[in-house]
Amino acid sequence: MFKQINTFLMWPLSMAAQVLSRQLKSPEGDRNGIVGSLQLLRSTMEGLKGPSGHWNGLIGDIALQLAELGTVAKKRKRGKKCVGQNKEIREGQ
């Protein structure tokens, strides 16, 4: 029963995470709000994921994207130009 409840809850959370990830690539919008929402979604999904590991890939992708954004923010503070390794994440987007 809990497996079905987790899937029922995780599916809309995963769709929300995908939309927020796409919004990060857009030059418009509140970047800090999007990052905060992604962090909240990731932690919620981490708590709901089941032992099957079905959602681990998506949760890992979110964590990687947040880590890259954290690296971008740190380098921006130091005044360095940076581009994400696998995804285009540029300053000012």
C-alpha positions, 0 to 999 in steps of 0.5 A: 500500500505504501508503495502505491502512495509513494508513487502517487505522491512522487509522480507530481513532485517529479513533474514539478521538478522537471518544470522548475529545471526547465525554468532555470534555463529561462532568462526570466523568473525568480532564480532564487525562488526556483532553486529554493523550490527545487531544494524543497522538492528534492528533500521531500522526494528523498523522504518519500522514495521507496526501496525500489530505487525507481526515483533515485535517478531523478533525485540524483539529477536534481541534486547534481543540478543544485550542486552545479548552481551552487558552484556557479553562485560561489564562482560568481561571488569570486568574479570568475566566469563559469559554465556547467560541465554537462548542462549549460548554466551561465551567469545571469540566466 
